[in-house]
Amino acid sequence: MNDTKVHAAVVAESGGAAEEADNAPPADRPLLTEARHRVEELETVLEAVRGQRILIAIKGYPDPDSIGSALAHQYLCRGHGVEADIVHFEDLSHPENRALVKRLEIDMTLFSEGVDLSAYAGYCCVDTQTADLPVPVPSGLRCLSLVDHHKWLGPVDAEFVDVREDAGSTCAIYCEYLQEGRVTLEARTPEVTRLATAMMHGIRTDTDDFLLARPIDFEASAYLAPYVDRELLAVISRESISSKSMDILQIALDKKVIKNNYIIAGVGYVRDEDRDGIGEAADYMLRREGVDTVLVYGIVGGTTIDGSFRTTSNTVDPDKWMKDLFGCDAAGKAYGGGRRDKGGFQIPLGIFARCSNRDLLWETVRTTIEDIFFEKIGASRDED
């Protein structure tokens, strides 16, 4: 492969000009404003590993946007003679996401010690801000590409980087590659229908049913529409909330603390497979009259403190809030982050996961989270 790294544009939210704020790309990174130029550079990276096998990484908990993006990247790889395996590093926990994978028969592998990373020529990251994998990697295993629609966090060590805040979903960016590149959606084959349906679902969910969609999301949806299985998409979208998620919502409603237009609720201990109930509770509680910002959190799997943040406020930046509240680990990696209307955090309990007094541990977590939240909003624990 050419030693010169390829970097696509980081496009600002205001119509495509390069951002001049702190999250702008370095000056030595060329700004590519034409979609065709971007996809040509991605194709160059894929052609360099033709005939080899790569890994497509879903680093966080798989959601429709990351799943659809991974499937699109795999489709592009096949068009360039590259074998690609989709590997996720966290469980599929949300019922809707499990239904998506099951009904579309998407082949994804949960990472385990049995996955031999040395068998891959490289890996690609989708719908994530950083190019590192959450597991040790063999020497020489490089990140080939990173595509995302969240905020630019600084230099990314990858051959191809395309990070755009003017996109409401990563699937929409991949749809642009399909529209402009050599590998396109032409015939309505079962594979194309599966891909288009997954990508449409990814765009729909990550833009909150298009309420947060940007022009690129609408253009992508129009392109995908002729290939989508509408009946199957409707079935996937109607997956019911689980009984455990309902239980978590009930706890959140019982334990909520309201301070002006803010709600914070701790839901106690949550099983790994039920963690999405935290986000669902936050979504529901944001509907309360007079409230525009919600934080719901709990101890998940006995090993981490997980929280979901939701807001409709024009003055609250979820990404900044999560980073301000919870900071970074020793390596400088933020415990939390977000986008325009939502965010989240995950903090390892470390040695405290071994605490035998679960009530004491929860009380310590609850008090700490509430204290830093109240300090952030300028409220007192004792005031009504």
Secondary structure as UniProt FT lines:
FT   STRAND          10..11
FT   TURN            13..16
FT   TURN            22..23
FT   TURN            27..28
FT   HELIX           35..47
FT   TURN            48..51
FT   STRAND          53..58
FT   HELIX           64..79
FT   TURN            80..81
FT   STRAND          83..88
FT   HELIX           95..103
FT   TURN            104..105
FT   STRAND          108..110
FT   TURN            113..114
FT   HELIX           117..119
FT   STRAND          123..126
FT   TURN            139..140
FT   STRAND          143..148
FT   STRAND          160..164
FT   TURN            165..166
FT   HELIX           170..180
FT   HELIX           190..206
FT   TURN            207..212
FT   HELIX           215..224
FT   HELIX           225..227
FT   HELIX           230..237
FT   HELIX           243..255
FT   STRAND          257..259
FT   TURN            260..261
FT   STRAND          262..270
FT   HELIX           272..274
FT   HELIX           276..285
FT   TURN            286..287
FT   TURN            289..290
FT   STRAND          293..300
FT   TURN            301..303
FT   STRAND          304..311
FT   HELIX           318..326
FT   TURN            330..331
FT   STRAND          336..338
FT   STRAND          342..348
FT   HELIX           350..354
FT   HELIX           358..377
//
